[in-house]
């Protein structure tokens, strides 16, 4: 036997003997948090999904440290009376990670024939000493057990990247983004939350209670957070993709401060349906990101209902020159995507289609105090597409703002979103 293979096998046996044998492991509690340490390694496992595109495959989404590789074992908790069955897992590191040591990864486990597992446990070790001290392996529920190819409960879901820091205080822009998505046919939004302001939390609670928003806690440990790209947004996008694989016909992958805007259609749903009809083999629609220089913000003071940037004020767009870098976000068929990054899909079964900017673009407000020219002297382009929805947008936002102000306006001052905008239009 090859020396490395022998060490890995021995490592596996010691790990499972030290913590518990496979059968006993399956009697342990199921992990409910999104992040669980992988014993014997510096890795973290997140969620386990059955991958119906590969026979017997269960894909465990993880964050691994490429500077400290570790072999991984999977124990399937079978329902056929056979207890736990040990299988070697294959760690598949995503190719895009921007040089950080912590990287989005998949651990691919293959279920034994006839097992019919509903849970899987994982363990890893970097050596016999580490294995001997390993804690009990995390046991994950296997999700996406039922495959679906039509009759989806939701047509269009937006997956937003993590909210933390400054993003968690931009309440007004988030409110407008949510209501515009609703107007354009989005039925569900998923957001991964690290922290936010109290005002922002009230908005999240409002949409969560309505069933329009799913908030997923996202709190990486300090060691990982400082050594992973942008608070783990690459892992977030993949987790959201698999989370909605069999509940949503299409998924939009975008940041929380971005808005996918239709220019030729009344809604995103109509636009996506037309694109799919034109490109039946497509799995990914690439939409170009355009920057809108932030020149103003809502005034500060007690007369203003909510803090944050106002999308209705952002009417100047930076042009993209022929040789400029072009960034994209995506609308995807999640059942045809295996791995994704932020600006591109890494593995897919279908074709990529680039959507013309005349049909749609991703609006991103860039916080820069400038006039009608950017720092490079380019003339900006007047773009008032969002303003076309002002009469529909303001009443929706007003209604939510009034509920919020009743909750925290202890001074008794009357405030409303409409009154704070009255001097601007």
Secondary structure, DSSP 8 states (H G I E B T S, - for coil): --HHHHHHHHHHHHHHHHH--HHHHTTS----SS-EE-TTSS-EEEEEEEETTSTTEEEEEEEEETTS--EEEEEEE-SSS--EEEEEEEEEE-S--TT-SEEEEEEEEE--TT---SEEEEEEESSHHHHHT----EEEEEE--S--SS--SEEEEEEEEEE-GGGGG-HHHHHHHHHHHHHTT--EEEEEES---HHHHHHHHHHHHHTSEEEEE----HHHHTTBGGGGHHHHHHHHHHHTTTTEEEEEEE-TTEEEEESSSS-HHHHHHHHHHH-TTEEEEEEEEEEEE-------STT-SS-S--GGG--EE----TTS---EEEEE-GGGEEEE-SSSEEEESSEEEEE-TTTEEEEEEE-----SB-TT--B-EE--TGGGGHHHHHHHHHHHHHHHHHHH-TT-----HHHHHTTT-
